[in-house]
Amino acid sequence: MIEDARNQINRIDKELAGLFMQRMQAAREIAEYKLQHSLPIEDLDREQSLISRDAEYIQDPEIRAYFVDFLQHMISLSKQYQAGVISQIKGTDDCKRIVIERGALNRIEELIPMTGKILVLTDSGVPQQYSRTIAAKAENAVIFTIEQGEQSKNIDNWCKILEFMKEHSFTRTDAVVAVGGGVVGDLAGFVASTYMRGIRFYNIPTTLLSQVDSSIGGKTAVDFYGVKNMVGAFYQPHKVIVDTDTLKTLPERQLHSGLVESIKMAATFDRQLFELIENSTNLENDLDEIIRISLKIKGNVVCQDPLEKGLRRVLNFGHTVGHAIETLGKGKYLHGEAVGMGMLYFSAPDVKTRIKRLLDKYNLPTECAYSANELKNLIRLDKKAMSDNIRIIRVNTIGEFEICQCSIDSLEI
């Protein structure tokens, strides 16, 4: 009798092997489709719906529980395989698309096409030699300079830049080059995504914050009626040039604020990166490696979830409260400073201690004076909010994370 049961299992396993091969081949086709249409690998709501539906076919409650585990494991394997397929397809392109090189600006004409009209968008806080160097290498370039600061990332400036491009007869074959920090990159990307339904966009980030975070991922936006990044689009840059020599002119406060985004990625994904930042005795010497690892982490996440439907939400660690602090501060805090404080609210005690120690090391604030009610009122306007609930990222162990959903009223802040 036991032999008959074993033979039956062997027969079923053989059939399962064939079905598994078919399933993974279908997963490859889905991965290729998702890459072509910029769709996320992860769709948690759909996964839960499929599991609930398929589990109903199993009548025995005990066996159903095992079947649910089996389905969850199969979906996890499928997503891993899809991510691998997409990485294989994109690997070569990504190596060409992101350049990390000291002195890269001096050979910019070798890294991006400088033909046609080029709009170089920069701000008043960026050394002028950067934009002038790029413009001098182009066939036909014009420079548009906005005032430094978050307040310049608005609808009015977006309209002014579009009008400027129209006056200079820009066409769909021309390009926008962002030279500056996150404000410039966000605004330039949004301009490029909307002018004539999309023209070429190149990002040359000159702050540590933009180099490790906003330069890739395709998020573009402007602030609207005081709400950060309320109007925008996903629009990937055609190429990102990270010249770490530009950081030499960056004030120390800006540099350390930008470092917070690397601390965030390290806290959620990479314990060794966290320890590198934690133990660094010469930040300038370690910056190239910190930037390289940070971009690799973010690139992998964005590759799996380009439209922020699942895994990419982890990159919002610290941002839920951080954006509220930044808004309430009205310029008092830099973005990284606000995010650094925001991370402390959703960290386990040991993690909080280590992050706080790291923030202190780099002279970053660890406390704000705003009340829980003030913060929660702004969190309700957060893009991640769903009615009175919100998804938050919690870190209980350095290098790991969990995604939680809770009511905004219940947030312990």
N, C-alpha and C positions, 0 to 999 in steps of 0.2 A: 504493500500500500504506500509506504513512504517513498519507494522507488518511483511509483507512478506519479506521485506529487512532484518529485524532483524533475522527472522528465517533462511534466507539464510546465514547471517553472522555466526549464531550459528552453522549451519551445516558445514560451511567451517572451523570454529575454531576447531570443533571436529576432522575434517580430519587433520587439521594442527597439533593437539596434537599427533595424531598417527604418522604422518610423523616426527614430532620433536623427538619422542621417537626413531624411526628408525634411524634418523640422528645422535643422540647422541650415540646410540649403535655402529654405524659405526665409530664415532669419537673415541670411546674407543678402537676399534680394531686397528685403525690407531695409537693411542697413544702407544699401546703395541708393534706395529711393529716398530715405531720410536725409542722407548727405546731399543728394541732388536738390532737395526741396527745403533744406535748412530746418529740418524737423528734429525735435529732441528724441534721444533714445528712450528716456524714461518718461512714462505717463502713469503715475501712481494710481490715479482714479480709475483708469481703464484696466490696469492690472488687477485691482481689487474687484472690479466688476466681473472680470473673466474668472477669477478664482471662485467667487461666490456662485457664479452660474455653473461652472463645471463640477464643483463639489456637490451640487444637488443630485448628480447622477449616482452618487454613492449613498446607499440607503443605511448601511451600518454606521452609526455615529463614531465608533472607535476607529474603524477603517477610514472614515471620512477625514478625521483629524490627520492621519498619516498621509492621505491623498493631498490635503491642503499643503502639507510640508513639501511633498513631492512637486506640486505645481509651483510653489514659491521658488524651490530650488531650480526647476526648469526655466522659469522666467529669468532668474538671476543669471544662469548660464547663458541664456539667449542674449541678454543685455551685454554680458562680458564679451561674447563672441561678436556682437554687432559693434561694440566699441573697438575691438581689435581690427575688424574689417575696415571701419572708418579710419582708424589710425594708419593702417597700411596704405589706404588710398590717399590720405591727406599728408602722410609723413614727409614725402619729398616736397610737396607744395609748402608745408609749414616751415621746413628748413629754409626754403627760399624766401618765405613771406616775412619771417622775423629775423632781423640781423642785430646782433649784439656785438658791438665793436667800438673800441676807443678810437676817436678820430674819424668816425664814419662820415661826418658832415663834409669833410674835406674831399671825399670822393663820391658825393651824393649822385653825380651824374652816371656813375657806374652801377648804382644800386636801384634807382628808379628811373623810368623814362621821363625825360625833361622836354619832350616835344609838345607842340600845341601851346595853348594858353595855360598858365599855372597861376592859381590864386594861392598865395602864401598867407595863411591866417595866423596871426600871433597876438600877443598882448603886451602892454606897456611895461610889464615886469620882466620880460624875457630880453636878455642882451640882444641888441639889434644886429650884432654881427652874425647871429645864427640865421635869421631870415634873409639877410643880405647875401650871405654865402650861398644859400640855396637859390635865391632869385638870380644871382650872377651866373649860375650854371645853366639856367633855362633859356630857351629860345625867346620866350615872350612871357614874362612874369610880372605880376602886380602884387603889392603887399597891402594887406588890410590889417590895421592894428586896432584892437579893442582895449578898453581900460582893464587893468589887472583886477581880478576878484570875481567871486561867485555872482555878484550882482550884474555882471555883464552877460551872463548866460541866460538871455531872455528873448522873448518873441520879437521885441523891437530891433535888437541887433541882428537876429536871424533875417528879418525883412530887409534891413539896411544892406546886409551882405548880398542877399539875392538881387537887390536892386543894383548894387555895385557890379555884380557879375553880368547882369543884363546890359548895363551901360557899356561894359567892355566886350560885349558880344561873345560871351562864353557859350560853347555848344556842348553837346553830349560827348564829344571826343576829347574835351579838356579835363582838367583835374584840379582838386583842392588838396593842398598840403598843410597840415596842422603842425605848427612849431610852438610848443609850449606845454603847459600842464593839462590837467584834466578838463578844466573849463574850456580851453581852446580846442582840445580834442573832441569833447562832447558836441560843442557848437559846430565845429568844422565838419564833423561826421554827419550831423543832422542837415547841415546845408548841402553837403554832397549827396545825401540820400534823397533830398527833395527837389533839387534843381534839375529840371527836365526829367524828373522821375529817376534820377540817379546817375551820377558821373563818378569817375575814378577818385578815390580818396586814399591819401598816404598820410600816415601818422608818424611824426617825429617828436616823441615826448622828451621834455627837457627837465622834468622833475622826477624824483624817485617814486612818488606816488603814482604818477601816470605811467612810468616805465614798468612797474611791477603789476599794475592793476588795470587802469582804464584804457591803456593803449591797445589791448587785445580784448576780444569778447564781443565786439560789435554793438555795444550799447551806445546810442547817441541820444541827446536830449537837451531841452532847455527847461528852466524853471518857469513856473506859471502861477501868478498871484501868490507868490511867497512859498509855494510848495515845490520842493526840490525834484527835478527830473520828471515832472508831471506829463510833459509832452515830448515824445521822442519816437525813435524807431530802432530796430536792429539792423545794422548796416556794417558789414565787415570791411576793415581797411584792406586795400589791395596789397599793402606792405607796411611793415612797422620797422623803423630804424631806431635802435637804441644806442645812442652814443653816450657812454658813461662819462666822457670828458665834460659834458654839459653840466654835470653835477658839481663841478669845481666852483661854479659861480652861484650855487644855490645856498641861501642862508641856512645855518645849522637847524633852526626851528623847522623850516620846510623839509629839510632832509630827514629829520627824526620823525616828523609827522608822516612822511611817506613810508617810513620803515614799518609803521603800524600795519599796513596792508600785507607785508611779508610776514609779520608776527601772526596776523590773522590766519594766513594760509598755512603757516607752520603749526599753529595750535590745532587746526582742524585736520590737517593731512600729513604732516611730516615732522616727526619728533626730532630728527637729526637737524633739520633746518632750524627748528626752535633753539636747539642747543648751540648751533653755530652762532646765532644772533646773541644768545644768552652769554656765551663765553667769549665773544669777540673782544679783543683788546685794541683793535685798530679797524674801525668800521670801513674806512676808505679802502683798505686792502681787501676786505671781504665782500665789498659791494658787488663786484662782477659775479661772484658765485651765488650770492643771495638773489640777485636779479635773475640769473639763469634758472635757478631752482624754482623761484616764484613763478616765472613765466611758464615753466614746464608744468607746474601744478595747475595753473589757471588754464593753460592750453588744453590739457587733458580733460578738465571739467567742462570747458566750453564745447569741446569736440563731442562729448557725450550728450550735452544738453544746451544747444545753442540759444534756445528761446526761454530758458529759465522755467521749465516745467517740473523739474525734479532736483537732480543732484546740484545744479548750479545755485540753488537756493542756499547751499552751504557757504557760498562766498559772501552771503549777507551776515555772517556772524559778526555781531557788534553793531550792525547798521540799523537795526530796528530802533534801539534807543539812541544810537549815535546820530542818526539823521535828525531826531527830535532835539537833541542837545545842540546840534549845529544850527538848526533853525531858530531856536530860542535864543541862542547866543548872539545872533545878528552880527556875525563877524568876529566875535570874541575868540572862537575856537576854529582852528583849521580842521579840515575834514578828518585827517588821520587822528588828531587829538580827540575829536568827538567819538570816533569809532573805537579808539583805545578805551575810553571810559565805558562805552557801550558793551564791550566784551566782558567787562567785569561783572555785569548784571547776570549773565547767563553762563557762568563758569562754576564748577565745583570748588569747594574751599581751597584745596591744594593747588588747583589750576589758577584760581584767582590770585593766590599768593605769588605764584611764579610770574604771571602776567603783570601784576602790579609792580613787582620788583624790576621787571624789564622796562616798564614805562618810567619808573623812577630813574633807572640807569640812563635813559635818554632824555631826561628832563621833560617828560610828558605828563600832563595833568591826570589825576586819578579820581578826582571828585568834582561834581558840579553842584550848584546850589538850587537846581530846579526841583519843584515838588513832583510827586508821583502823578498828581492830577494834570499838571502842566504837560508832562511827558506823554501821558496816555491820550490826552486830547489830540496831540499831534500824531501819535501812532495810529489813531483811527483813520488818518488821511494817507497812511502809508500804502504804497502799491501792493504790498503783500497782505494787507488786511482784507478779510472776507467777512462782511457784516461786522459783528462784534468779536470775531475771532481772528487770530493771526498765527502764522507759522513762525516759529523761532528756532534758532540753532543753539544747541547747548553743548558745551564741552566738559566732559567729566574726566577725561584723560588726555594729556597732550598727544596730538597726532590722531585723535579720534573725535567723532561728533555724533549727535543724534538730532533728528528733525522732530520737533514737537509742535502740536497744535493746541492752543489754549485760548481762553477768552481774554480780551484785553484787560478787563477789570481785574482778572486774577493774577496779572503780571506782578511779580515781586520786585518792584523798582522804587 
